[in-house]
Amino acid sequence: MSNPVITQPGAGSYGTNVQTGEWSTGLCSCCSDLLVCALGCICPIALSCYTANKYGENVCLACVPGGMAALRTHMRLTYGIQGTICNDALMACCCGLFETCRMAREIRIRNGET
């Protein structure tokens, strides 16, 4: 007979700020990742599709009304970032480009790509 499991394996490493409940970068920290900043300035739709794809969602999510707000909510819950659904909708609507850049940076940081 095998030995019983006494302890559960720990959670994987997802990058910075997993325990703090905050985004790894600020809303206006565009220059911290020049690739994301350039793509966001040249073609914001391409950055939105890139972000959805890197997160594991369909790239068409970026073209659906409310899609980026839904992606932000899911990302926030997955990474343990504090906030509300109302805040997610407002940030995606009012600060769309900046928020899309921040979400792309967050994914890249947590995947170890920066």
RODO-2510 file (C-alpha; in nm, 4 decimals, decimal comma):
residues 114
     n   res          X          Y          Z
     1     m     0,0000     0,0000     0,0000
     2     s     0,1259     0,3507    -0,0763
     3     n     0,1924     0,6182     0,1816
     4     p    -0,0841     0,8778     0,2326
     5     v    -0,0273     1,2335     0,1162
     6     i     0,0531     1,4450     0,4203
     7     t     0,1188     1,7797     0,2525
     8     q    -0,0123     1,9258    -0,0706
     9     p     0,2300     2,0609    -0,3292
    10     g     0,2731     2,4364    -0,3247
    11     a     0,1409     2,6701    -0,5888
    12     g     0,3584     2,7391    -0,8895
    13     s     0,5527     3,0586    -0,9253
    14     y     0,3564     3,3135    -1,1258
    15     g     0,5906     3,6094    -1,1039
    16     t     0,5701     3,9213    -0,8945
    17     n     0,2966     4,0445    -0,6636
    18     v     0,1070     3,7139    -0,6375
    19     q     0,0579     3,7616    -0,2654
    20     t     0,0069     4,1385    -0,2612
    21     g    -0,3120     4,1432    -0,4671
    22     e    -0,1883     4,4215    -0,6953
    23     w    -0,0860     4,4543    -1,0585
    24     s     0,2874     4,4129    -1,1222
    25     t     0,3058     4,7487    -1,3026
    26     g     0,1126     5,0718    -1,2865
    27     l    -0,1441     5,1865    -1,5390
    28     c     0,0939     5,4386    -1,6971
    29     s     0,4116     5,2267    -1,6831
    30     c     0,4154     5,1825    -2,0605
    31     c     0,7894     5,2367    -2,0940
    32     s     0,8672     4,9380    -1,8717
    33     d     0,8001     4,7084    -2,1722
    34     l     0,8789     4,8822    -2,5002
    35     l     0,7473     4,5971    -2,7180
    36     v     0,4033     4,6193    -2,5578
    37     c     0,4119     4,9997    -2,5686
    38     a     0,5038     5,0082    -2,9375
    39     l     0,2441     4,7513    -3,0358
    40     g    -0,0198     4,9359    -2,8333
    41     c     0,0591     5,2674    -3,0031
    42     i     0,0834     5,1285    -3,3558
    43     c    -0,2111     4,8865    -3,3499
    44     p    -0,4155     4,8585    -3,0289
    45     i    -0,6393     4,5849    -3,1742
    46     a    -0,3325     4,3699    -3,2449
    47     l    -0,2183     4,4185    -2,8829
    48     s    -0,5636     4,3204    -2,7567
    49     c    -0,5582     4,0051    -2,9721
    50     y    -0,2007     3,9290    -2,8570
    51     t    -0,3058     3,9712    -2,4932
    52     a    -0,6073     3,7430    -2,5287
    53     n    -0,3973     3,4808    -2,7091
    54     k    -0,1133     3,4883    -2,4519
    55     y    -0,3713     3,4472    -2,1761
    56     g    -0,5123     3,1409    -2,3496
    57     e    -0,8333     3,2938    -2,4787
    58     n    -0,9626     3,3250    -2,8335
    59     v    -0,8099     3,6223    -3,0174
    60     c    -1,1607     3,7316    -3,1237
    61     l    -1,2319     3,8205    -2,7593
    62     a    -1,0624     4,1538    -2,8253
    63     c    -1,3264     4,2407    -3,0871
    64     v    -1,6308     4,1521    -2,8757
    65     p    -1,7935     4,4408    -2,6837
    66     g    -1,6942     4,3957    -2,3199
    67     g    -1,4416     4,1292    -2,4093
    68     m    -1,1407     4,3078    -2,2638
    69     a    -1,3331     4,3849    -1,9440
    70     a    -1,4162     4,0145    -1,9142
    71     l    -1,0526     3,9240    -1,9799
    72     r    -0,9388     4,1747    -1,7147
    73     t    -1,1824     4,0259    -1,4625
    74     h    -1,0664     3,6712    -1,5325
    75     m    -0,7004     3,7717    -1,5192
    76     r    -0,7521     3,9604    -1,1947
    77     l    -0,9247     3,6627    -1,0313
    78     t    -0,6651     3,4155    -1,1613
    79     y    -0,3716     3,6191    -1,0343
    80     g    -0,5381     3,7164    -0,7049
    81     i    -0,5451     4,0879    -0,7830
    82     q    -0,7933     4,2886    -0,5795
    83     g    -1,0742     4,4761    -0,7494
    84     t    -1,4349     4,4605    -0,8616
    85     i    -1,6169     4,3775    -1,1824
    86     c    -1,7434     4,7359    -1,1968
    87     n    -1,3848     4,8630    -1,1768
    88     d    -1,2824     4,6167    -1,4504
    89     a    -1,5535     4,7496    -1,6824
    90     l    -1,4658     5,1131    -1,6111
    91     m    -1,0931     5,0586    -1,6610
    92     a    -1,1457     4,8718    -1,9890
    93     c    -1,3881     5,1380    -2,1146
    94     c    -1,2245     5,4603    -1,9950
    95     c    -0,8565     5,3629    -2,0005
    96     g    -0,8719     5,0984    -2,2737
    97     l    -0,5278     5,1309    -2,4329
    98     f    -0,3443     5,1810    -2,1040
    99     e    -0,5274     4,8911    -1,9426
   100     t    -0,4649     4,6609    -2,2384
   101     c    -0,0938     4,7462    -2,2185
   102     r    -0,0935     4,6724    -1,8446
   103     m    -0,2656     4,3363    -1,8969
   104     a    -0,0134     4,2438    -2,1687
   105     r     0,2755     4,3422    -1,9383
   106     e     0,1237     4,1388    -1,6545
   107     i     0,1039     3,8267    -1,8688
   108     r     0,4601     3,8734    -1,9949
   109     i     0,5930     3,9286    -1,6412
   110     r     0,4118     3,6281    -1,4974
   111     n     0,5258     3,4092    -1,7887
   112     g     0,8860     3,5248    -1,7363
   113     e     0,9109     3,6894    -2,0788
   114     t     1,0494     4,0252    -1,9640
***
